[in-house]
């Protein structure tokens, strides 16, 4: 299996590992379960939004996934 190289590949891997469902793939933005969306910003930060409102920027994908799971 190939090692993830891009922030998008790392994000997809993390979501899969944590069992978080992707509802829609819009390129730089992924719509997720529980009405969340995550956007990959130019600086490699992952911006999590819920119902269109910014929740927080995340650099740590495990932290982002735990946040989604616990909500």
C-alpha contacts under 8 A as a table, 3 or more apart, distances in Angstrom:
res1	aa1	res2	aa2	distance
4	X	9	X	5.22
4	X	10	X	5.56
4	X	13	X	7.77
5	X	9	X	6.36
5	X	10	X	7.10
6	X	9	X	5.17
6	X	10	X	6.34
7	X	10	X	5.08
7	X	11	X	6.08
7	X	40	X	7.30
7	X	44	X	6.26
8	X	11	X	5.01
8	X	12	X	6.17
8	X	28	X	7.86
8	X	40	X	7.07
9	X	12	X	5.16
9	X	13	X	6.17
10	X	13	X	5.11
10	X	14	X	6.13
11	X	14	X	5.13
11	X	15	X	6.14
11	X	61	X	6.81
12	X	15	X	5.24
12	X	16	X	6.15
13	X	16	X	5.13
13	X	17	X	6.08
14	X	17	X	5.04
14	X	18	X	6.15
14	X	61	X	6.51
14	X	62	X	6.99
14	X	65	X	7.32
15	X	18	X	5.25
15	X	19	X	6.03
15	X	20	X	5.05
15	X	21	X	7.28
15	X	22	X	7.97
15	X	65	X	6.74
16	X	19	X	5.02
16	X	20	X	6.14
16	X	21	X	7.65
17	X	20	X	7.85
18	X	65	X	6.61
20	X	32	X	7.21
20	X	33	X	6.82
20	X	65	X	7.62
20	X	69	X	7.73
21	X	32	X	5.77
21	X	33	X	5.49
22	X	25	X	7.07
22	X	30	X	6.64
22	X	31	X	5.94
22	X	32	X	4.52
22	X	33	X	6.45
23	X	30	X	7.53
23	X	31	X	5.30
23	X	32	X	5.11
23	X	33	X	6.33
24	X	30	X	5.89
24	X	31	X	4.95
24	X	32	X	7.05
25	X	29	X	6.55
25	X	30	X	4.78
25	X	31	X	6.42
26	X	29	X	5.13
26	X	30	X	5.79
26	X	31	X	7.65
27	X	30	X	7.06
28	X	39	X	5.65
28	X	40	X	5.64
28	X	41	X	7.94
29	X	37	X	6.66
29	X	38	X	5.57
29	X	39	X	4.32
29	X	40	X	6.63
30	X	37	X	5.48
30	X	38	X	5.39
30	X	39	X	6.54
31	X	35	X	7.22
31	X	36	X	6.07
31	X	37	X	4.33
31	X	38	X	6.67
32	X	35	X	6.18
32	X	36	X	5.05
32	X	37	X	5.47
32	X	38	X	7.58
33	X	36	X	6.11
34	X	68	X	7.92
35	X	50	X	5.83
35	X	51	X	5.94
36	X	48	X	6.93
36	X	49	X	5.66
36	X	50	X	4.50
36	X	51	X	6.61
36	X	68	X	7.89
37	X	48	X	5.82
37	X	49	X	5.19
37	X	50	X	6.32
37	X	51	X	7.99
37	X	52	X	7.97
38	X	46	X	6.28
38	X	47	X	5.44
38	X	48	X	4.50
38	X	49	X	6.20
39	X	46	X	5.63
39	X	47	X	5.13
39	X	48	X	6.62
40	X	44	X	6.23
40	X	45	X	6.09
40	X	46	X	4.81
40	X	47	X	6.48
41	X	44	X	5.44
41	X	45	X	5.38
41	X	46	X	6.13
41	X	47	X	6.99
42	X	45	X	7.34
44	X	59	X	7.41
45	X	57	X	6.35
45	X	58	X	5.83
45	X	59	X	5.13
46	X	57	X	5.60
46	X	58	X	5.07
46	X	59	X	6.17
46	X	61	X	8.00
47	X	54	X	7.17
47	X	55	X	7.66
47	X	56	X	6.06
47	X	57	X	4.35
47	X	58	X	6.21
48	X	54	X	6.08
48	X	55	X	5.54
48	X	56	X	5.60
48	X	57	X	6.10
48	X	58	X	7.37
48	X	64	X	7.86
49	X	52	X	5.70
49	X	53	X	5.17
49	X	54	X	4.23
49	X	55	X	5.05
49	X	56	X	7.23
50	X	53	X	5.32
50	X	54	X	6.50
50	X	55	X	6.45
58	X	61	X	6.89
58	X	63	X	7.40
58	X	64	X	6.12
60	X	63	X	5.34
60	X	64	X	6.41
61	X	64	X	4.94
61	X	65	X	6.12
62	X	65	X	5.12
62	X	66	X	6.06
63	X	66	X	5.12
63	X	67	X	6.11
64	X	67	X	5.15
64	X	68	X	6.43
65	X	68	X	5.16
65	X	69	X	6.19
66	X	69	X	5.03
66	X	70	X	6.06
67	X	70	X	5.28
67	X	71	X	6.30
68	X	71	X	5.41
